[in-house]
């Protein structure tokens, strides 16, 4: 069988892995060094990389285990939507305002590991101490919905947004998500009462 010239494939992507270079090969087995999407560099058997038997440093399997059904996954996905998806209704108040996510947290596994011991059911991710800062392990904390609303309602709504809410044909729940305030606040605004609690 013709021996593949691995050098020509340097930089090629195999699932989560990018081939860096061939290392310590012998007649029977060839080995390569590859960098995983998560940053880990490891040596793999070339055949396993090529065939797809090795698809990541191990983090892909773990990602599956920690599951897309996990609430942290939903929280992570919603955070990314707010910051990077201009089609997301809340983007206006995040991405468009320059709120972004620390590079490390663009990987769900890293986000998960940083938060799994801090997160408890029902808690919300709050940017703190810098309310205008970006999402990172240093600038976030987990708070109850009530605390979160107390902290943010005042600065999230102003007279312009209150008017938008009054003129909108969206329902209370949708508006509460779009403006990041609770439904009670939306109802108060719609009744032409104050837009702060
Ligand atoms: Zn990895």
Boltz pocket constraint, residues with backbone or C-beta under 6 A from the ligand:
constraints:
  - pocket:
      binder: B
      contacts: [[A, 16], [A, 36], [A, 37], [A, 38], [A, 39], [A, 40], [A, 56], [A, 57], [A, 58], [A, 59], [A, 60]]
      max_distance: 6.0
